[in-house]
Amino acid sequence: MNYVKLAKLNQTLRSPMLLRALWHHRVLAGAEHRLVLSRSLATIVDVGANRGQFALAARRWAPAAHIISFEPLPGPAGIFRSVFSGDPQVQLHQAALGRCTEQRVMHVSEKDDSSSLLSISPLQTTLFPGTAEIGALSVHVGPLSEFVDASELQAPAMLKLDVQGSEYEALLGCQPMLSHFQWVYCECSFMELYVEQKLAPDVITLLAGNGFRLAGVYNPAYDDAGHCVQADLLFSQPAARSAP
């Protein structure tokens, strides 16, 4: 068991809620994200929810937040619904976010949390064994405004994206509503893990053009040569006074 998983398990054992999710649904909360979560957050839009790993962390470390999650794959979405059954603070849209409303092909990975709207590159499968494509599925894609009204984004609000190379396109689908968020927390790659994906500098530039500055770097992953492959980047608007 690697250090990150051991640390997540340690945090899980301290929380009855997280322990129940692991015991009953085999979902390990994304405790590595706890440092960017805050009890003051009122809204979290969770794009790329998978089985609910991030949403569980949000319920633990941002307990007052209303969580609006997006997961296009039916298998993980079904588990997510089971994990949060009866929880009025969490809702799920079975869809992906993008610039326009359409049906798109999802490239399904052997590890479903590595699935993407982009083709999986050889580098991805080399660096992360067991993530090769095993199938394809048509999924619904739409802009954030198709699913969420601006009135639902109570401040302070965080937009979280972990969509395996499609972060830039998902952000374009959120762009008309970005002014309603104080924080953006986005997984970004420094290498092309998915074919023709936009890399971290592109995401940073896009968000800078919408008034966000880079505020922190979390959970970096490195290859055997010591090069950074990807990391979670936190962005803030200047008006956001206190860090999560």
C-alpha positions as CSV (number, residue, x, y, z in Angstrom):
1,M,0.0,0.0,0.0
2,N,1.5,3.4,-1.0
3,Y,1.9,6.3,1.3
4,V,-1.0,8.3,-0.3
5,K,-3.5,5.5,0.1
6,L,-2.3,4.8,3.7
7,A,-2.7,8.5,4.6
8,K,-6.3,8.4,3.1
9,L,-7.1,5.3,5.0
10,N,-5.8,6.9,8.2
11,Q,-8.1,9.9,7.7
12,T,-11.0,7.5,6.9
13,L,-10.6,5.6,10.1
14,R,-11.1,8.9,12.1
15,S,-14.6,9.6,10.5
16,P,-17.6,7.3,11.0
17,M,-19.1,8.7,7.8
18,L,-16.1,8.0,5.7
19,L,-15.7,4.6,7.3
20,R,-19.3,3.7,6.4
21,A,-18.7,4.6,2.7
22,L,-15.6,2.4,2.6
23,W,-17.2,-0.5,4.4
24,H,-20.6,-0.6,2.6
25,H,-19.6,0.8,-0.8
26,R,-15.9,0.3,-1.1
27,V,-15.4,4.0,-1.8
28,L,-12.3,5.5,-0.2
29,A,-12.7,9.3,0.3
30,G,-10.3,11.7,-1.4
31,A,-8.7,12.8,1.9
32,E,-5.7,14.2,0.1
33,H,-8.0,17.2,-0.9
34,R,-8.8,18.1,2.7
35,L,-6.4,21.0,2.7
36,V,-8.3,22.9,0.0
37,L,-11.7,22.4,1.6
38,S,-13.1,24.7,4.2
39,R,-16.0,24.7,6.6
40,S,-17.0,28.1,5.1
41,L,-17.7,26.9,1.6
42,A,-21.4,27.1,0.7
43,T,-21.3,25.5,-2.7
44,I,-19.1,23.0,-4.4
45,V,-19.5,22.0,-8.0
46,D,-17.8,18.6,-8.4
47,V,-17.0,17.8,-12.0
48,G,-15.7,14.3,-12.6
49,A,-17.2,12.8,-9.4
50,N,-16.6,9.1,-10.2
51,R,-17.9,7.1,-7.2
52,G,-18.0,10.1,-4.9
53,Q,-14.4,10.2,-3.5
54,F,-14.1,14.0,-3.6
55,A,-17.8,14.5,-2.5
56,L,-17.1,12.4,0.5
57,A,-14.1,14.6,1.4
58,A,-16.2,17.7,0.9
59,R,-18.9,16.3,3.2
60,R,-16.2,15.7,5.9
61,W,-14.2,18.9,5.6
62,A,-16.7,21.3,4.1
63,P,-19.9,20.1,5.9
64,A,-22.0,23.1,5.2
65,A,-21.5,23.0,1.5
66,H,-24.2,22.1,-1.0
67,I,-22.5,19.7,-3.5
68,I,-23.5,19.5,-7.2
69,S,-21.7,16.6,-8.8
70,F,-21.3,15.4,-12.4
71,E,-20.4,11.9,-13.5
72,P,-21.3,10.6,-17.0
73,L,-20.5,6.9,-16.6
74,P,-23.5,4.8,-15.4
75,G,-21.5,2.4,-13.2
76,P,-19.7,5.0,-11.0
77,A,-22.8,7.2,-11.0
78,G,-24.8,4.3,-9.6
79,I,-22.3,3.8,-6.8
80,F,-22.3,7.5,-6.1
81,R,-26.1,7.5,-5.7
82,S,-25.9,4.6,-3.3
83,V,-23.2,6.3,-1.2
84,F,-25.2,9.6,-0.9
85,S,-28.7,8.1,-0.8
86,G,-30.8,10.3,1.5
87,D,-28.3,13.1,1.7
88,P,-30.1,16.3,0.8
89,Q,-26.8,18.2,0.5
90,V,-25.6,16.2,-2.4
91,Q,-27.0,15.9,-5.9
92,L,-25.7,14.2,-9.0
93,H,-26.1,14.9,-12.8
94,Q,-25.2,12.0,-14.9
95,A,-23.4,14.0,-17.6
96,A,-20.1,15.5,-18.6
97,L,-19.4,19.2,-19.0
98,G,-18.4,20.8,-22.3
99,R,-18.9,23.8,-24.5
100,C,-22.2,22.7,-26.1
101,T,-25.0,20.2,-25.7
102,E,-24.2,17.0,-27.5
103,Q,-23.6,13.2,-27.3
104,R,-19.9,12.3,-27.1
105,V,-17.9,9.1,-27.0
106,M,-16.3,8.4,-23.6
107,H,-13.2,6.3,-23.8
108,V,-13.6,3.9,-20.9
109,S,-10.5,2.9,-19.0
110,E,-9.8,-0.3,-17.2
111,K,-9.7,1.9,-14.1
112,D,-12.9,3.9,-14.7
113,D,-11.7,7.0,-13.0
114,S,-9.1,7.3,-15.8
115,S,-11.8,7.3,-18.5
116,S,-11.9,10.4,-20.8
117,L,-13.7,12.2,-23.6
118,L,-10.2,12.1,-25.2
119,S,-8.3,9.1,-26.4
120,I,-6.0,7.6,-23.9
121,S,-2.4,8.1,-24.9
122,P,0.4,5.5,-24.7
123,L,2.2,7.7,-22.1
124,Q,-0.8,7.4,-19.8
125,T,-0.8,3.6,-19.9
126,T,3.0,3.6,-19.4
127,L,3.0,5.9,-16.4
128,F,-0.2,4.5,-14.9
129,P,-0.4,0.8,-15.7
130,G,-3.9,-0.7,-15.9
131,T,-5.5,2.4,-17.4
132,A,-5.8,1.2,-21.0
133,E,-9.0,1.7,-22.9
134,I,-11.4,-1.3,-22.7
135,G,-14.5,0.2,-24.4
136,A,-16.4,3.2,-25.5
137,L,-19.7,4.7,-24.4
138,S,-21.9,7.5,-25.6
139,V,-22.5,10.1,-22.9
140,H,-24.4,13.4,-22.6
141,V,-22.3,16.5,-22.5
142,G,-23.5,20.1,-21.9
143,P,-22.4,23.5,-20.5
144,L,-22.8,24.1,-16.8
145,S,-25.7,26.4,-17.4
146,E,-27.8,23.5,-18.8
147,F,-27.8,21.9,-15.4
148,V,-27.2,24.6,-12.8
149,D,-28.8,28.1,-12.3
150,A,-26.5,30.9,-11.1
151,S,-28.8,31.3,-8.1
152,E,-27.7,27.9,-6.9
153,L,-24.1,29.0,-6.6
154,Q,-24.1,30.5,-3.2
155,A,-20.8,32.1,-2.1
156,P,-18.2,31.2,-1.3
157,A,-18.3,28.6,-4.1
158,M,-15.7,26.2,-5.4
159,L,-15.5,24.6,-8.9
160,K,-13.6,21.3,-8.8
161,L,-12.5,19.6,-12.0
162,D,-10.9,16.2,-12.4
163,V,-11.9,15.0,-15.9
164,Q,-8.8,13.3,-17.3
165,G,-7.5,15.7,-19.9
166,S,-10.8,17.5,-20.6
167,E,-10.4,20.2,-18.0
168,Y,-9.9,23.0,-20.5
169,E,-13.1,22.1,-22.5
170,A,-15.1,21.7,-19.3
171,L,-13.9,25.1,-18.2
172,L,-15.1,26.6,-21.5
173,G,-18.5,25.0,-20.7
174,C,-18.4,26.8,-17.3
175,Q,-16.9,30.1,-18.5
176,P,-20.1,32.1,-18.5
177,M,-20.6,31.2,-14.9
178,L,-17.0,31.4,-13.6
179,S,-17.6,34.8,-12.0
180,H,-19.9,33.1,-9.5
181,F,-17.0,31.0,-8.1
182,Q,-14.4,32.2,-5.7
183,W,-12.2,29.1,-6.1
184,V,-11.3,26.7,-8.9
185,Y,-9.5,23.5,-8.0
186,C,-8.4,21.7,-11.1
187,E,-6.3,18.6,-11.9
188,C,-3.8,19.7,-14.6
189,S,-1.2,17.7,-16.6
190,F,2.2,18.8,-17.7
191,M,2.5,15.9,-20.2
192,E,0.0,14.7,-22.8
193,L,-1.7,11.8,-21.1
194,Y,-4.7,12.0,-23.3
195,V,-4.5,12.7,-27.1
196,E,-4.5,16.5,-27.9
197,Q,-5.3,17.5,-24.3
198,K,-4.6,21.0,-23.1
199,L,-1.8,21.2,-20.6
200,A,-1.4,23.2,-17.3
201,P,-0.2,26.4,-19.0
202,D,-3.3,26.5,-21.2
203,V,-5.6,26.1,-18.2
204,I,-3.6,28.7,-16.2
205,T,-3.9,31.2,-19.1
206,L,-7.7,30.5,-19.5
207,L,-8.4,31.1,-15.9
208,A,-6.1,34.2,-15.7
209,G,-8.3,35.7,-18.5
210,N,-11.3,35.1,-16.3
211,G,-9.8,36.9,-13.2
212,F,-8.3,33.9,-11.4
213,R,-4.7,33.6,-10.1
214,L,-2.8,30.5,-9.2
215,A,-3.0,30.1,-5.4
216,G,-1.5,26.7,-4.7
217,V,-0.2,23.4,-6.0
218,Y,-1.3,20.1,-4.4
219,N,-0.8,16.4,-4.8
220,P,1.9,16.4,-7.5
221,A,2.8,13.1,-9.3
222,Y,6.2,12.5,-10.8
223,D,7.7,10.1,-13.3
224,D,10.8,8.0,-12.6
225,A,13.0,10.7,-14.0
226,G,11.6,13.2,-11.5
227,H,9.5,15.2,-14.0
228,C,6.1,16.4,-12.8
229,V,3.4,14.6,-14.6
230,Q,0.3,16.2,-13.1
231,A,-0.9,18.1,-10.0
232,D,-4.0,19.7,-8.5
233,L,-3.9,23.4,-9.0
234,L,-5.9,25.8,-6.8
235,F,-7.0,29.2,-8.3
236,S,-8.7,32.1,-6.6
237,Q,-10.3,35.4,-7.5
238,P,-8.7,38.4,-5.8
239,A,-11.9,39.0,-4.0
240,A,-11.6,35.6,-2.2
241,R,-10.2,36.9,1.1
242,S,-9.4,33.7,3.0
243,A,-7.9,30.5,1.7
244,P,-9.9,27.3,1.9
